[in-house]
Each structure stands twice: as structure tokens, then as C-alpha cells.
Amino acid sequence: MESPILYRSWSGFPVHKMSYSLAKDVDFCGVYTKFSRFQGYAPIVEFSALKFGIAVEETVVENYLKNSALEPTFRTKWKQFEQVPMQYSKNDRDWQTLNQSGVALMKEFTEVRDMFPIYKPEFGVVFPRDPEQVWYEGTRLEYICDMVSHPPDGDILVDMKTSGRSYPESSESEGYAGLDPQLLVGALTSGIRRVAFMVFVKTRIPKIQWHMATVTEENVGHIDAWLREQRNKLLERRLVRRTGFRYPDDHCTQCNFVLKCLGRDEEAAKVVRQKESKETGDFMGSLDDLS
């Protein structure tokens, strides 16, 4: 069966593959999906938290693969963002504050690194490993895992995160990592049922948390049904604006495209832009479904 085209991205690239991030966008709001994936709108200024997370994750990966020193590696990774325009939260403040936070986290990770069940790790693993395997009615579902650990008692899918606050403590039997939709997609595509968060908490006293859980077959079934629903919305173009705005805790207040939805295009142009398309269209378009 030929894999159906779910949509054509902003650069004209045909997207065949399903992913958690694509399903999340469709479920969040159809208009958001059209703006970001079909038309290629993106924030002019990105949040610093995203770039900081990239620097931390790349530092940790290099440490495991090359045994590189954590603190100097982080400094090098974060240095590349020093002159990049970014939006900082109240707690993150500025580049230097996050630089200090990152160094402190790497010092803490040096102390606790060997406490985690990380054995023969693989990074950036694409599931399913078989490139020809499809998921549902000819569509391939892909999940890119931050890390796969291979301890003797069974594999673990690991999602590395940075956070401004600690996650609540929990035992493995009641661990909420097993309810995380992204990790559930990983469990569905990989067949691995043990999942974990490795959380780098950038509070005043830095902390590295490990939260592991075993996902249930029931919840894997729930995520499978949810993914199918979002796939069918894409194919049938059932992409409508999410209804309702209720201040202050509302999805629209956190959306980059709220000004466009309000018809205030001149103001919207100050905060969002369309990606430069055709020069790098084929390459960039191929990344749309994995963003």
C-alpha cells in the first residue's frame, strides 16, 4: 500500500510520516497547524529555554559518547547562542544567568551521573528501527528517542528535559512518566515498555532528577487511538480553529499566532515571520514532521 500524503509543507515538501509533534499540533488547533506547517510561519524571536535545552542535551550526549568534560563542553555549546536574539523568561533573565545555571547543572551531573541506569546508551534513535515498517493504513509513525539505555534487566526509553521547577517525586509503580504522551508514542513504536525522564532542573540549587515508569498496554492503546484520530483529521482536512478564549489560562494566550487569528496582521508581522522557502525548501521541508 502506498503511503498517503498527510499534507504538503510550507516548502511544498510532501509529508508522509506521522509523529507525536504533528499529532500534538493538530490536536492543539487546526489553524495553528495551518500557519506553522502548511504556511511556514515561525516566531521571529525564539525562547531561550529551547536553545538552553539543546546545549544541555548535546553536552550530555558528548559526555557519554566521548567522555568529554561536562563544564567546558557546556560553555562551548552555550557560547554559540550568546549573540542570538532570544526571549528570556523572568527567572532565566539573560544569557549569563543561563550560562551560570548550565555550569552548575553540569557540576551536579558530574556528581550523580553514575547513579542512573544508563548502560551502552544510544542517542537519536529512530523507531521503528525497520525503515519499511508502517503503522496504520500505510502511514509510517516515527519517534526519535533522545536516549535508549540497555541495562541487563531491560531497555529504557529516556527523554532528556530541562525545567525551571522540580518534577513531583514518584515511585516507578506510580510514575507519571508512563502517562506522558510523547513517551507513550515511543513505547508504541519501539515495543519498549520502560520509560524515563532525565530532568535537569535549573533552579537556584541545581538538581538532576530521574523518573522511571512502566507503561501499560491500556495506555499504549489510548495513544494509538489518539494518533489515528489526528492522522484522519489531517487527511480529511478537518483542521478548524480551536473554539473559545478564556482569560487568563487559555491556549490562545500562549500561541504565537493569536494576533493573526484576530486579523491584526501588521502587529503579527512583528512577532512571526514566514520561513525563507525555496533555497533550502527540500531540506527544511523534510524536517517539518519531526519538529
C-alpha positions in Angstrom: 0.0 0.0 0.0 1.4 3.4 -1.0 1.9 5.7 2.0 -0.7 8.6 1.8 0.5 12.2 1.7 -0.7 13.7 5.0 -0.1 17.3 3.8 2.3 19.4 1.8 4.5 21.5 4.0 5.3 25.3 3.6 8.1 24.4 1.1 6.0 22.1 -1.0 7.5 19.0 0.6 5.1 16.1 0.7 4.8 14.8 4.3 4.0 11.1 4.6 5.2 10.3 8.1 3.2 10.8 11.3 4.9 12.0 14.5 3.9 12.9 18.0 4.7 16.6 17.4 2.5 16.7 14.3 -0.4 15.0 16.1 0.0 17.4 19.0 -0.3 20.4 16.7 -3.4 19.0 15.0 -5.0 18.3 18.4 -4.0 21.7 19.7 -5.6 23.8 17.0 -6.2 23.3 13.2 -5.4 26.9 12.4 -2.2 26.7 14.4 -1.3 23.7 12.3 -2.0 25.5 9.0 0.0 28.6 10.0 3.1 26.6 11.3 3.2 23.6 9.0 1.3 24.5 5.8 2.3 28.1 5.6 5.6 28.0 7.4 5.1 30.8 10.0 7.6 30.8 12.9 8.4 33.1 15.8 10.9 35.9 15.0 12.5 35.5 18.4 12.7 32.1 20.0 12.5 31.3 23.7 15.9 30.9 25.4 14.7 27.7 27.1 14.7 25.8 23.8 18.3 26.8 23.0 19.4 26.1 26.5 17.9 22.6 26.4 19.7 21.9 23.1 23.1 22.9 24.7 22.5 20.8 27.8 21.4 17.7 25.8 24.3 18.0 23.3 26.7 18.3 26.3 25.3 15.2 28.0 25.5 13.2 24.7 29.1 14.1 24.1 29.9 13.2 27.7 28.5 9.7 27.3 30.0 9.1 23.8 33.4 10.7 24.2 33.8 11.1 27.9 34.2 14.8 27.4 34.4 17.1 30.4 30.9 18.5 31.1 31.5 22.0 32.2 33.8 23.2 29.4 31.7 21.4 26.8 28.6 23.1 28.0 30.3 26.5 27.9 31.3 25.9 24.3 27.8 24.8 23.3 26.0 27.7 25.1 28.6 30.2 23.8 27.2 29.9 20.3 23.9 31.4 21.4 25.4 34.4 23.2 24.6 36.9 20.4 21.4 35.2 19.2 18.2 37.2 19.9 16.1 35.2 22.3 13.2 35.8 24.6 14.1 35.1 28.2 11.7 34.3 31.0 11.6 36.2 34.2 13.7 33.6 36.0 16.1 32.9 33.2 16.8 36.7 32.8 19.6 36.7 30.3 22.4 34.7 28.6 24.8 35.0 31.5 22.2 33.8 34.1 21.6 30.6 32.0 25.3 30.2 31.5 25.7 30.0 35.3 22.8 27.7 35.6 24.2 25.4 33.0 27.6 25.2 34.6 26.0 24.5 38.0 23.9 21.7 36.4 27.0 20.1 34.8 28.8 20.2 38.2 25.8 18.4 39.7 25.5 15.9 36.9 29.2 15.0 37.3 28.4 14.0 40.9 25.3 12.0 40.2 25.8 10.7 36.7 26.7 7.1 37.7 23.6 6.7 39.9 21.4 6.4 36.8 20.8 3.1 35.0 22.4 4.2 31.8 24.2 1.3 30.0 25.6 1.3 26.5 23.4 4.2 25.5 22.2 5.1 22.0 21.2 8.6 21.1 18.8 10.0 18.5 17.4 6.5 17.7 14.6 6.4 15.2 11.8 4.0 15.9 10.7 1.7 14.4 14.2 0.6 13.5 12.9 -1.1 10.4 12.6 1.8 7.8 9.9 -0.1 5.9 7.6 -0.7 8.8 4.3 1.1 8.7 1.8 1.8 11.5 -1.7 2.4 10.3 -3.3 2.2 6.8 0.0 2.6 5.1 1.2 5.5 7.2 4.5 5.3 9.0 4.7 6.6 12.5 8.2 7.7 13.7 9.6 8.5 17.1 13.1 9.9 17.6 14.3 8.9 21.1 16.7 11.1 23.0 18.4 8.1 24.5 17.9 4.3 24.7 19.6 2.6 27.7 20.4 -1.1 27.6 20.7 -2.3 31.3 20.7 -6.1 31.9 17.1 -6.0 33.2 15.6 -4.5 30.1 15.8 -1.5 27.8 14.7 2.0 28.8 13.5 4.9 26.6 14.9 8.1 28.1 13.6 11.7 27.4 16.0 14.4 28.5 14.4 17.6 29.7 15.4 20.9 31.2 13.0 22.6 33.6 12.6 25.6 35.8 11.0 23.6 38.5 11.3 20.1 40.0 9.0 17.3 39.0 7.0 15.7 41.8 8.6 12.6 43.2 7.0 9.3 42.4 7.8 5.6 42.6 8.2 3.5 39.4 4.9 1.8 40.1 3.0 5.1 40.1 5.4 7.1 37.9 3.7 9.7 35.7 6.4 9.2 33.0 4.2 6.3 32.0 1.4 8.7 31.2 3.5 11.2 29.2 2.0 11.1 25.6 5.4 11.6 23.9 6.9 8.6 25.8 3.8 6.6 25.1 4.4 7.2 21.4 7.9 5.9 21.9 6.6 2.8 23.7 4.2 2.2 20.8 6.8 2.5 18.1 9.6 0.7 19.8 7.9 -2.0 21.8 9.9 -0.9 24.9 7.7 -0.5 28.0 10.1 1.1 30.4 10.4 4.8 30.0 12.1 7.6 31.9 12.6 11.3 32.3 16.1 12.6 33.0 15.4 16.2 34.1 17.9 19.0 34.5 16.3 21.4 36.9 17.8 24.9 36.6 16.6 26.2 40.0 18.8 28.1 42.5 20.0 24.8 43.8 20.5 22.7 40.7 19.1 19.2 40.6 19.1 16.2 38.3 16.0 14.1 38.6 15.3 10.6 37.3 11.7 9.5 36.9 11.0 6.0 35.5 7.8 4.1 34.9 6.4 1.1 33.1 3.7 2.0 30.7 0.5 -0.1 30.5 -0.8 -1.8 27.4 -4.1 0.1 28.0 -2.3 3.5 27.8 -0.4 2.4 24.7 -3.8 1.6 23.1 -5.1 5.0 24.1 -2.2 6.8 22.5 -2.6 4.7 19.3 -6.3 5.7 19.0 -5.4 9.4 19.6 -2.8 9.3 16.9 -5.2 7.7 14.4 -7.7 10.4 15.1 -5.2 13.2 14.4 -4.0 11.4 11.3 -7.5 11.2 9.9 -8.1 14.9 10.7 -5.1 15.7 8.5 -6.2 13.6 5.6 -9.8 14.8 5.8 -8.7 18.4 6.3 -10.8 18.7 9.5 -8.5 21.5 10.7 -10.6 24.1 12.4 -9.8 26.8 14.9 -9.9 25.6 18.5 -13.0 27.3 19.9 -13.0 29.7 22.8 -10.8 32.1 24.6 -11.0 32.3 28.4 -8.5 34.7 30.1 -6.0 34.2 31.7 -5.4 30.5 31.4 -6.1 29.7 27.8 -4.2 28.1 24.9 -4.6 31.2 22.8 -2.6 33.4 25.2 0.4 31.2 24.7 0.1 30.9 20.9 2.4 32.8 18.5 -0.3 33.3 16.0 -3.1 34.8 18.2 -2.6 38.2 16.5 -3.1 36.6 13.1 -6.3 34.9 14.3 -7.5 38.3 15.4 -6.8 39.8 12.0 -4.1 42.1 13.3 -1.6 41.2 10.6 0.6 44.3 11.0 1.2 43.6 14.6 1.6 39.9 13.9 4.4 40.6 11.5 6.5 42.0 14.4 6.4 38.6 16.2 6.1 35.9 13.5 7.7 35.5 10.0 7.4 33.2 7.1 10.4 30.9 6.6 12.6 31.6 3.6 11.4 28.8 1.5 12.8 27.7 -1.8 16.5 27.9 -1.5 16.5 25.3 1.3 13.0 24.1 0.8 13.6 20.4 0.1 15.9 20.1 3.1 13.9 22.2 5.6 10.6 20.7 4.4 11.8 17.2 5.3 12.2 18.3 8.9 8.6 19.7 9.3 7.1 16.5 10.5 9.8 15.9 13.1 10.0 19.4 14.6 
